[in-house]
Amino acid sequence: MPSDSLRNALYDIRDNILLAQEFVAGLDYAAFIKSRRDVYAVTRAIEIVSETSKRLPDDMRARHPRMPWRDIRDVGNFYRHQYDNVAESYVWRTVQDHLPPLLAVVLAEIALIDAGG
């Protein structure tokens, strides 16, 4: 039986990915980079995803070997420590290209837990 901490971590990651996607919904890149609030909010959501991913157990990560788990963990540190050098284009690409596959993995793991696995 998966622990409540795993369930909570998966829900935190899911919720922050969905928030990041919600923040950019209806925006193109030009509108996104003009909105300091949206850039900040998306960056913060990605930081939370990154930090929470550290709580995922090795066996769960091993079920998804194509996911760049180390990069997911490390990006939060980059954003926190290089906040003045974070390029909006990188944040945008993260939301557009990198969060959807992670969301699919997280949703699959939540479904597995919900099915009693």
Sequence and secondary structure as in RCSB ss.txt:
>XXXX:A:sequence
MPSDSLRNALYDIRDNILLAQEFVAGLDYAAFIKSRRDVYAVTRAIEIVSETSKRLPDDMRARHPRMPWRDIRDV
GNFYRHQYDNVAESYVWRTVQDHLPPLLAVVLAEIALIDAGG
>XXXX:A:secstr
   HHHHHHHHHHHHHHHHHHHHHTT  HHHHHH HHHHHHHHHHHHHHHHHHTTS HHHHHT TTS HHHHHHH
HHHHHHSGGG  HHHHHHIIIIIHHHHHHHHHHHHHHHHTT 
